[in-house]
Amino acid sequence: MDMAHAVALAVLQGLTEFLPISSSAHLIVLPALADWPDQGLAFDVAVHVGTLAAVVGYFASDLWRMGRDWCRSVVSRRPVGESAMAWFIVIASIPVGLAGLAQKAALGDSLRSVLAIALANLVFAGLLWWSDASGRHARGLAEMRARDAVLVGCAQALALIPGTSRSGVTMMAGLMLGLTREAAARFSFLLAVPVIALAGILETYGALGEGVVVDWPAVAVGTLVSALCAFACIHAFLRLVARVGMLPFVLYRLVLGAGLLWFYFAR
């Protein structure tokens, strides 16, 4: 694999995984537009491991407290500290896991087309704008309830449609439920931990089953670059989202969707 391609794709994955603009869309579209060879399953696993390392590293103290309190709550059979948030993350992860298994069996990769990605970007850009403009922005994470986790989890299952954006659709759901922008973003990022881990395990299993040849230098560079870019992206987004809102990302997605439609019908 060309090292320049590896760096470009790793940067793209790191920057787009946690922004509400769809990382899967960019990783599908860039190689198609640039006429690059497929990067391979092993590289996809590597850049996902990089983004997983970034989110775990950034929220390490939060994850430690939630895990500790969850274990204590199981032993004592009552809520302890931040155990409720740990349960919310588990609850919200169930729908996407079930939907992912069903989608793989029924549709495979049939939705990974430029047209589907373009339409998903346009539709969910509009929904993201509406949720941000009409949301109350009044509730923090401490005010979340199990019902909120279920609804955000169901929304996350929509991210199996390429172009939807996992972070975008979970933030959208959080804003619709009245969460502040920062609370919606933080829950979305925390929710990424089990989702990315599960996706990485499934992709690794697929790679082993297919006997994939691994380009280790590209894998190492992709993992490191995606981790660094994702860490910087999380930090910047959490600092800026309360001030800038979702409109810049909505506009970007509208331009991207329109551009992809033009590309699809003009070729």
C-alpha positions in Angstrom: 0.0 0.0 0.0 1.3 3.4 -0.9 2.4 5.2 2.3 0.9 8.5 1.2 -2.5 6.8 0.7 -2.2 5.2 4.1 -1.5 8.6 5.8 -4.3 10.3 3.9 -6.8 7.7 4.8 -5.7 7.6 8.4 -6.0 11.3 8.8 -9.4 11.1 7.2 -10.6 8.4 9.6 -9.1 10.2 12.6 -10.8 13.5 11.8 -14.2 12.2 10.6 -14.9 9.3 13.1 -16.0 11.7 15.8 -17.3 14.7 13.8 -20.9 14.5 12.6 -20.0 14.1 9.0 -19.6 10.3 8.4 -16.2 8.6 8.4 -17.5 5.6 6.4 -18.7 7.9 3.6 -15.3 9.6 3.3 -13.3 6.3 3.4 -15.5 4.9 0.6 -15.6 8.1 -1.5 -12.0 9.2 -1.4 -10.5 6.0 -2.9 -13.3 6.0 -5.5 -12.7 9.6 -6.5 -8.9 9.3 -6.5 -9.0 5.9 -8.2 -6.9 4.3 -5.5 -6.8 0.5 -5.0 -8.9 -0.8 -2.1 -7.0 -0.3 1.2 -7.9 -3.7 2.5 -9.6 -5.0 5.6 -6.5 -5.1 7.7 -5.9 -1.3 7.2 -9.6 -0.6 8.0 -9.1 -2.5 11.3 -5.9 -0.6 12.0 -7.4 2.9 11.7 -10.4 1.9 13.8 -8.0 0.6 16.5 -6.3 4.0 16.3 -9.6 5.9 16.9 -10.6 3.5 19.6 -7.2 4.2 21.4 -7.9 7.9 21.0 -11.3 7.9 22.6 -10.3 5.5 25.4 -7.2 7.7 26.1 -9.2 10.9 26.1 -11.9 9.6 28.4 -9.7 7.3 30.5 -10.6 8.8 33.8 -14.4 8.8 33.0 -14.2 5.2 31.8 -12.3 4.2 34.9 -14.9 5.7 37.2 -17.8 4.3 35.3 -16.3 0.8 35.2 -15.4 0.9 38.9 -18.8 2.2 40.0 -20.5 -0.4 37.7 -18.7 -3.2 39.4 -19.6 -1.8 42.8 -23.2 -1.4 41.8 -23.4 -5.1 40.6 -22.0 -6.3 44.0 -24.2 -4.0 46.1 -27.2 -4.3 43.8 -27.9 -0.5 43.9 -26.7 2.5 41.9 -23.2 3.7 42.8 -21.6 6.9 41.6 -21.5 6.8 37.8 -22.8 3.3 37.4 -25.9 4.5 35.7 -23.9 6.0 32.9 -22.1 2.7 32.4 -25.5 1.0 32.1 -26.7 3.6 29.7 -23.8 2.9 27.4 -24.5 -0.8 27.5 -28.2 -0.3 26.8 -27.5 2.1 23.9 -25.1 -0.3 22.3 -27.5 -3.2 22.0 -29.7 -1.9 19.1 -26.7 -1.3 16.8 -25.3 -4.7 17.5 -28.5 -6.5 16.7 -29.2 -4.3 13.7 -25.6 -4.8 12.4 -26.0 -8.6 12.5 -29.4 -8.4 10.7 -28.1 -6.0 8.1 -25.0 -8.0 7.3 -27.1 -11.1 6.8 -29.8 -9.4 4.7 -28.1 -6.7 2.7 -24.3 -7.2 2.9 -22.6 -4.2 1.3 -25.4 -3.3 -1.0 -25.8 0.2 0.6 -22.1 1.1 0.0 -22.8 3.2 -3.1 -22.1 6.8 -4.0 -25.8 7.5 -4.5 -26.8 6.0 -1.1 -24.1 8.0 0.6 -25.1 11.2 -1.1 -28.8 10.8 -0.2 -27.9 9.9 3.5 -25.7 13.0 3.8 -28.5 15.3 2.6 -31.3 13.7 4.7 -29.3 13.5 7.9 -27.8 17.0 7.4 -31.3 18.3 7.5 -32.2 16.3 10.6 -29.1 17.4 12.4 -29.8 21.1 11.7 -33.4 20.7 12.8 -32.4 18.9 16.1 -29.8 21.6 16.9 -32.1 24.5 16.0 -35.2 23.2 17.9 -33.5 21.4 20.8 -33.8 22.9 24.3 -30.1 22.4 25.2 -31.1 22.2 28.9 -30.0 18.8 30.2 -26.6 17.5 31.2 -25.4 13.9 31.3 -26.3 13.7 35.0 -30.0 14.2 34.0 -30.0 11.4 31.5 -32.4 8.5 32.0 -32.6 4.9 30.7 -35.3 6.0 28.1 -32.8 8.5 26.7 -30.2 5.8 26.3 -32.6 3.5 24.5 -33.7 6.2 22.0 -30.1 7.3 21.3 -29.2 3.6 20.9 -32.0 3.1 18.4 -30.9 6.2 16.5 -27.3 4.8 16.4 -28.5 1.8 14.6 -29.3 4.1 11.6 -25.5 4.7 11.3 -25.2 1.3 9.6 -26.4 3.2 6.5 -23.2 4.6 5.0 -23.2 8.4 4.9 -25.4 8.7 8.0 -22.6 9.3 10.5 -22.7 7.5 13.9 -21.6 10.5 15.8 -24.0 12.7 13.9 -27.1 10.6 14.4 -26.3 10.0 18.1 -25.7 13.7 18.7 -28.9 14.5 16.8 -30.9 12.1 19.0 -29.3 13.6 22.1 -30.2 17.1 21.0 -33.8 16.1 20.2 -34.1 14.8 23.8 -33.0 18.1 25.2 -29.4 17.5 26.0 -26.9 20.3 25.7 -24.5 20.2 22.7 -21.6 19.2 24.9 -23.6 16.5 26.8 -24.8 15.0 23.5 -21.3 15.0 22.1 -19.7 13.5 25.2 -22.3 10.7 25.3 -21.8 10.1 21.6 -18.0 9.8 22.1 -18.4 7.5 25.1 -20.8 5.4 23.2 -18.2 5.0 20.5 -16.0 2.8 22.7 -18.1 -0.5 22.6 -19.2 0.2 19.0 -15.8 0.7 17.6 -14.4 -2.2 19.7 -17.1 -4.6 18.4 -16.6 -3.5 14.8 -12.9 -4.0 15.2 -13.4 -7.5 16.5 -15.8 -8.4 13.7 -13.4 -7.0 11.1 -10.4 -8.8 12.6 -12.4 -12.0 12.6 -13.3 -11.4 8.9 -9.7 -10.7 8.0 -8.4 -13.8 9.7 -11.1 -15.9 8.0 -10.1 -14.5 4.6 -6.4 -15.0 5.2 -5.7 -11.3 4.5 -2.0 -10.3 3.8 -1.1 -7.5 6.2 1.1 -4.6 5.1 2.6 -4.0 8.5 4.3 -0.6 7.9 1.0 0.8 6.5 -0.9 -0.7 9.4 1.4 0.8 12.0 1.4 4.3 10.4 -2.4 4.2 9.9 -3.0 3.2 13.6 -0.7 6.0 14.9 -1.9 8.8 12.6 -5.6 8.0 13.1 -5.1 7.9 16.9 -3.4 11.3 17.0 -5.9 13.0 14.6 -8.9 11.5 16.5 -7.5 12.6 19.9 -7.0 16.2 18.6 -10.5 16.1 16.9 -12.3 15.1 20.1 -10.5 17.8 22.1 -11.2 20.6 19.6 -14.8 19.5 19.0 -15.8 19.5 22.7 -14.2 23.0 23.2 -16.0 24.5 20.2 -19.4 22.8 19.8 -21.1 24.8 22.5 -20.1 28.0 20.6 -20.4 27.1 16.9 -23.2 24.5 17.1 -23.9 22.0 14.3 -24.4 24.5 11.4 -20.9 24.3 10.0 -21.1 20.5 9.8 -24.7 20.7 8.3 -23.4 23.0 5.6 -20.4 20.7 4.9 -22.7 17.7 4.6 -25.1 19.4 2.2 -22.2 20.5 0.0 -20.7 16.9 0.1 -24.1 15.3 -0.6 -24.8 17.7 -3.6 -21.3 17.1 -4.9 -21.6 13.3 -4.7 -25.0 13.5 -6.5 -23.4 15.5 -9.3 -20.5 13.0 -9.5 -22.9 10.1 -9.6 -25.1 11.4 -12.4 -22.3 13.1 -14.4 -20.0 10.1 -14.8 
